[in-house]
Amino acid sequence: MLARALRLLRDFADGKEFKSFFTFIIQYQQKGYGKMEKYVCSICGYVYDPAAGDKEGNIPPGVPFDKLPDEWVCPICGAGKEEFNPD
């Protein structure tokens, strides 16, 4: 895991040094890496945004759609994950 993180850092840095880890994270996000995709319920139009999570379903912010529990359902209409499509 550490080796993968270091390889990612090296590849991302393109040979440049970062002043801090936070600078790396900001630039990483600005380039669009690590971006989590939103999913839309095809039944009611609810949008699952990983950045916000699902407070009703006890899903904290930062959980990507593919990591939601199998039993998770749309908080509006109760549709299962199979009814969601990438936004």
C-alpha positions as CSV (number, residue, x, y, z in Angstrom):
1,M,0.0,0.0,0.0
2,L,2.8,2.4,0.9
3,A,4.7,1.5,-2.2
4,R,1.6,2.3,-4.3
5,A,1.1,5.6,-2.6
6,L,4.8,6.6,-3.2
7,R,4.5,5.5,-6.9
8,L,1.4,7.6,-7.3
9,L,3.1,10.6,-5.6
10,R,6.1,10.2,-7.9
11,D,4.0,9.8,-11.0
12,F,1.8,12.8,-10.1
13,A,4.7,15.0,-9.2
14,D,6.4,14.6,-12.6
15,G,9.7,14.9,-10.8
16,K,8.8,18.1,-8.9
17,E,9.0,18.3,-5.1
18,F,6.0,19.5,-3.1
19,K,6.3,21.9,-0.2
20,S,3.9,19.8,1.8
21,F,1.6,16.9,1.7
22,F,-1.4,19.3,1.7
23,T,0.0,21.0,-1.5
24,F,0.1,17.6,-3.1
25,I,-3.5,16.8,-2.1
26,I,-4.8,20.1,-3.4
27,Q,-3.0,19.7,-6.7
28,Y,-4.1,16.1,-6.9
29,Q,-7.8,17.1,-6.6
30,Q,-7.4,20.0,-9.0
31,K,-6.2,17.6,-11.7
32,G,-9.3,15.6,-11.1
33,Y,-7.7,12.5,-9.6
34,G,-9.6,10.7,-6.9
35,K,-12.8,12.3,-8.0
36,M,-15.9,10.4,-7.0
37,E,-18.8,10.1,-9.4
38,K,-22.3,11.0,-8.6
39,Y,-25.1,8.6,-9.3
40,V,-28.8,9.3,-10.2
41,C,-31.8,7.3,-9.2
42,S,-33.7,6.3,-12.4
43,I,-37.0,6.2,-10.5
44,C,-37.1,9.5,-8.7
45,G,-34.1,11.5,-9.8
46,Y,-32.3,11.5,-6.4
47,V,-28.6,12.2,-6.8
48,Y,-26.2,10.3,-4.6
49,D,-23.2,12.6,-4.1
50,P,-20.2,10.8,-2.4
51,A,-18.9,14.2,-1.2
52,A,-22.1,14.6,0.9
53,G,-22.9,10.9,1.8
54,D,-26.4,10.0,2.9
55,K,-27.2,11.2,6.4
56,E,-30.5,9.3,6.6
57,G,-28.7,6.0,5.6
58,N,-25.8,6.7,8.0
59,I,-23.4,6.9,5.1
60,P,-20.6,9.4,5.9
61,P,-19.2,11.8,3.3
62,G,-16.5,10.3,1.1
63,V,-18.0,6.9,0.5
64,P,-18.1,6.2,-3.3
65,F,-21.2,4.6,-4.8
66,D,-19.6,1.3,-5.4
67,K,-18.6,1.0,-1.7
68,L,-22.2,1.5,-0.4
69,P,-23.6,-1.5,1.4
70,D,-25.6,-3.9,-0.8
71,E,-28.7,-3.2,1.3
72,W,-28.5,0.6,0.8
73,V,-31.6,2.1,-0.9
74,C,-32.6,5.5,-2.3
75,P,-33.6,7.7,0.7
76,I,-36.5,9.2,-1.4
77,C,-38.2,6.3,-3.1
78,G,-36.5,3.1,-1.7
79,A,-35.1,1.9,-5.0
80,G,-32.0,-0.4,-4.8
81,K,-28.6,0.4,-6.1
82,E,-29.3,-1.3,-9.4
83,E,-31.7,1.5,-10.2
84,F,-28.9,4.1,-10.1
85,N,-26.8,5.3,-13.1
86,P,-23.7,7.5,-13.3
87,D,-24.5,11.2,-13.6
